[in-house]
Amino acid sequence: MTRLNLTLFFVLIAVALGVVTSQHKARKLYFELEQLQNIAKNYDTEYGQLQLEQSTWAMHSKVEEFATKKLQMQVPDANRIQVISLEDMSR
């Protein structure tokens, strides 16, 4: 009977250690999951900001301002502008 009790006692200790270990791993993985979700939220926020910035830079006024100031481009005079219709190109 004493051997059976000792065997059951050691089995109980082993199972208890297994439960503690698995709970520790589960908590550690849950904490890591929360961290990764926070990182994903930050990336989503940054992506939204970059989309807004891209749409701002693509606005006609920004393109015109950049062309005028940085590239020193000018709008041509009206007499230098030629309009070509598609009908003229087919001939």
C-alpha positions as CSV (number, residue, x, y, z in Angstrom):
1,M,0.0,0.0,0.0
2,T,2.9,2.4,0.8
3,R,4.4,1.8,-2.7
4,L,1.1,2.6,-4.3
5,N,0.7,5.8,-2.3
6,L,4.3,6.9,-3.2
7,T,3.7,6.1,-6.9
8,L,0.4,8.0,-6.9
9,F,2.1,10.9,-5.0
10,F,4.9,11.2,-7.6
11,V,2.4,10.9,-10.5
12,L,0.4,13.7,-8.8
13,I,3.5,15.9,-8.5
14,A,4.4,15.3,-12.2
15,V,0.9,16.2,-13.3
16,A,0.8,19.3,-11.1
17,L,4.2,20.4,-12.6
18,G,2.8,19.8,-16.1
19,V,-0.3,21.9,-15.4
20,V,1.9,24.8,-14.1
21,T,4.2,24.6,-17.1
22,S,1.3,24.6,-19.6
23,Q,-0.4,27.5,-17.9
24,H,2.9,29.5,-17.9
25,K,3.3,28.8,-21.6
26,A,-0.3,29.8,-22.3
27,R,0.1,33.1,-20.5
28,K,3.4,33.8,-22.2
29,L,1.9,33.1,-25.6
30,Y,-1.2,35.2,-24.8
31,F,1.1,38.1,-23.8
32,E,3.0,37.7,-27.1
33,L,-0.2,37.7,-29.0
34,E,-1.3,41.0,-27.5
35,Q,2.0,42.5,-28.3
36,L,1.7,41.4,-31.9
37,Q,-1.8,42.7,-32.1
38,N,-0.6,46.1,-30.9
39,I,2.1,46.1,-33.5
40,A,-0.5,45.3,-36.2
41,K,-2.7,48.2,-35.0
42,N,0.3,50.6,-35.2
43,Y,1.0,49.4,-38.7
44,D,-2.6,49.9,-39.7
45,T,-2.4,53.5,-38.3
46,E,0.8,54.2,-40.2
47,Y,-0.6,52.7,-43.4
48,G,-3.6,55.1,-43.1
49,Q,-1.4,58.0,-42.6
50,L,0.7,57.1,-45.6
51,Q,-2.4,56.8,-47.7
52,L,-3.5,60.2,-46.6
53,E,0.0,61.6,-47.4
54,Q,0.0,60.0,-50.8
55,S,-3.4,61.4,-51.7
56,T,-2.2,64.8,-50.5
57,W,0.9,64.6,-52.7
58,A,-1.2,63.5,-55.7
59,M,-3.4,66.6,-55.6
60,H,-3.2,68.8,-58.7
61,S,-2.2,71.8,-56.7
62,K,0.7,70.0,-55.0
63,V,2.0,68.6,-58.4
64,E,1.7,72.1,-59.9
65,E,3.5,73.7,-57.0
66,F,6.3,71.1,-57.1
67,A,6.7,71.5,-60.9
68,T,6.8,75.3,-60.6
69,K,9.1,75.6,-57.6
70,K,11.4,72.6,-57.7
71,L,11.6,71.9,-61.4
72,Q,11.1,75.5,-62.6
73,M,8.4,74.6,-65.1
74,Q,6.0,77.1,-66.5
75,V,2.6,76.9,-68.1
76,P,3.1,77.6,-71.9
77,D,1.5,80.6,-73.6
78,A,-1.9,80.1,-75.2
79,N,-0.5,80.6,-78.7
80,R,2.0,77.8,-78.1
81,I,-0.6,75.2,-77.1
82,Q,-1.9,73.0,-79.9
83,V,-5.0,70.8,-79.5
84,I,-5.0,67.6,-81.6
85,S,-8.2,65.7,-82.0
86,L,-8.4,62.0,-82.5
87,E,-10.0,62.5,-86.0
88,D,-6.8,64.3,-87.2
89,M,-4.7,61.4,-86.0
90,S,-6.6,58.8,-87.9
91,R,-5.7,60.4,-91.3
